[in-house]
Structures are given as structure tokens and as C-alpha cells.
Amino acid sequence: QVQLVESGGGLVQAGGSLRLSCAASGRTFSSYAMGWFRQAPGKEREFVAGKNWSASRTYYADSVKGRFTISRDNAKNTVYLQMNSLKPEDTAVYYCAAGRLRPGVPLTSLEYDYWGQGTQVTVSS
């Protein structure tokens, strides 16, 4: 129903910046939330940032707060993750995901049913 295509990953030096993009297609809904996740080998998947399409809700993990910014372009059905001041600890495969909003349920607790293919972000020291 929803297809997600990610781009923007790559190799960057510590302190540098990258912008990840997630383009959504198919039957999309204004009641959807978009989230960015990351996973490094041997570590649990981490919910990095989330935002609903109306931009009334936003979440950032403590590890990225102040450095990463999630934004969206409703006309393009695209969500972005601007990553600044990157650290080697940010190295991971980054995934975008989509899930339906539920009243009273925080973005971190939603069921994200649609996932992108993932894009590798590597930050060198």
C-alpha cells in the first residue's frame, strides 16, 4: 500500500552533515506518521526521529537531539532527516518507516508497518 524509497546515505567525516530523504508512494494518508530508525551491528534498533504529516508531533532520541532535524514536504510525499555534527557513533543503517497515527499514542509506540530498504551512513573519525 505504501512504498518507501530512501536516499542520501554515504561516507562523511566526523562533524560533517548528511541529509537523508524518504519518498513515499502509493496510497498515503494524512493520518500517517513517518519515522527514522537506525541499527548498527550488535545493537538494538533505535528510533531516531518521528513526525506526522501535519508536523504537529515531533520526536527526537536524546542521542540526536539538537543535531538532527526531521522535516517533510507534503506535496512531494517526502520526509527528510537532516543530520549535522555527525559522530562516529551515528554510523548505522538508517531506515524510514510509516505507520498510522493513533489518538493518544506517542510516535514512539506506533506500529510502523511500512519500511524502506535502508541506507548506510558511515561517519569516520
Disulfide bonds with the S-S distance in Angstrom:
Cys22-Cys96 2.09
